[in-house]
Amino acid sequence: MNIFYSAILISLVILLSACGTSPKTNFYLLNAEHDSEIITREKIAIGVWKVYLPELIDRPEIVTRTGTHTIELADFHRWAGGLSSNVSLLIANELSHNLKTGHVDVYPWSTYRNFDFQVKVHIWEFYGELSGESKINGAFVILNGKGDKKIQEEIFSFKEKVKNESYSEMAAAMSRLVVSLSEQISQSIKAQQNKK
């Protein structure tokens, strides 16, 4: 009889320990697929404000669209450091790469920092479907060096195919979208620089 109860007790302990094990949480970063080495040639200095994202998508979990009126939050697939910070840093890195300058800062920066231009980005939509399409749209503003005068404002919209159902591919597709946005911002800054 004692052996029977011992066997039940051991089985319960094994079951409870199995139930207590949660799946591993995976963390993702937005990153460009090209070489990140920056050859600095230009002295242009740019300040990038922290990107604005709607509260719905500016959260730790990766947000995917599952239908016209439904989304899903991936509990075990999260952004490392937050999505807004990821986007801001990737834009800054891409501007530095595209404009060949090492003088790109992300807010907050020193009050003594002097810029040629400042950039503000407002994103309205930024998510996608696994094995579907990822998209980003919003607007960006280029300001003067002091940040007190709007020079140019543009609306943007980009789409990317998500090649499979993995969250790593979702992060890669979203990275490509930010790279495309950064290219548009870079072209606008070059155009403004040529006007000076």
N, C-alpha and C positions, 0 to 999 in steps of 0.2 A: 504494500500500500504506500509506504514511504517513497519507494522507487517511482511509482506512478505520479505522485504529487511533485516529486523532484523533476521529473521529465516535463510535466506541465509548466512548472516554474521556469525551467531553463528555456523552454519554447517561448514563453511570454517575454522573457528578457531579450531573446534574439529578435522577436517581432518588434518590440518597443524600440530597440536600438536601431533597427532598420527603418522604422517610421521616423525616427528623429534625425536621420541624415537628409539634409536639404541639397538640392542640385547646386553645382558650382555656378557662381555668378561670373559672367564674362564681361569685360570692359573694352570699349572701342574708342578709337581716336579718328578724327578727320585728318587726312594727310594727303599730300600730292604724290602722284606716282612717279614724277620725274626726280632727277637729282636735286637735292635741296641746297647744294653748294651755291653760294651767292658771290658773283664776281662784281665787286663794287667799283663802279666807274663814275656814277653821278653823285653829286652832293645834295640832291633834292632830299628834303626831310618831310615826312608825312606822319600825322597823328591819326590813329584809327580808334574811334570811339567803340565802346563795347556794343556789339550788335544787339538790336532789339528783336526779341522773339515773343510771340504770343505765349501766355502762361500754359496753354494747352500742350505745346510742344517743347517748351523750355523746362524740361524735367529730366531727372536721371535716366528714366527708362526710355528705350528706343520706342518711338511711336510709329505704328504702321496702320495704314488704312485697310480696313477689311470689307468695306462696302460704301455706298453713297453717304450713309448717315452713321457709320460705325467705325471705330478705331480700336486698336489693341495696344496695351502697354506691356512690353516684354519685361517681366519681373527679373529675369536672370540674364538680360542683355542690356547693359547700361553704358551711358557715356562717361568716360573718365574725365573728371573735372567739369562736367556740365556742357550741354550743347552750345549755349551762347558763347562760352569761353573758347570752345573748340573752333567755332566759326570765326570769331574775332582773330584768333591766333593764326589760323590758316590764311585768312585774307591778308593779314600783315605780312606773313611769310611770302605769299604770292606777289604782293605789291613790291616787296624787296627784291624778289627774283626777277619780275618783269621789268621793273624800272632800274635795275642794277644799282641799288643803293642799300647801304647798311643802316640808313637813318629812318627807320620806321618803328614807331612806338605804339603800344596799345594802352589805352586809358586804364588806370590813372597814370599820369606822367608828371614830371617835375614842373612846377609853375614857371621855372626859368627856361624851359625847353622852347626853342624857336622852330616853327614849322613853315614850310612853303604852302602846304595844304593840310586840311583836316577832312576826314571822311566819316560820315554817319550812314549806317545801313539799317533799314527797317525791313524785316522779313515778315510777310503775312502768312505764308504757307511753306512748309518744308518737311515733307515726309513722303512715304511711298508705299508700295505694295510689294511683298516678297514675290519674286518671279514676275513682277509687273513693271510699273513705271514709278520713278521717283521724280519729284518736281520741287522747284523753288520759285517763289515770286515775291516781289516787294519793290522797294525803291531805295536808291542811295542818293546822298547829297554830298557834293564837294564844296567845302567851305574854304575861305581864305586862311592864311597861316594862323591868325589870331582866333579863328573860329566864330567871328561875329558877323560874317557876311556870306550869304549863300551865293556861290558862283554858278553851280550847275546842279540840276536834279534830273534823275533818269529813273524810269520804271524798268524792271528786269523780269524775265521769265525764262526758265530753262527746264528741260526735261532730260532724263537719263533712263536707260533700260536697266532694270535690276536683273542680272543674268540668271540667278538661281534663288532658292529659298533660304539661303544662309544670311545671318545678320552681318557677317563680315562683308558680304557682297553688297548688302544694303548700305553699310558704312562707306564702302568704296564708291558706290554710285552717288551718294550724298557728297562725298569728297569731290568728285568730278564736277558736281553742280557748283560747289563753292569756288573751284578753280576757274570755271567758266565765268562766274560772276566777277571774280577778281580780275580776270582778263578784260572784261568790259570796263571796270573801274580804272584799270591801268591805262587803257586807251583814252579814256576821258581825261585823266590827269595829264597824259602826254599832250593831248590837244590843248588843254589849258596852259601847259607849260610853254608851248610853241607860240601862244598869244602874247606872252610876256615880252 
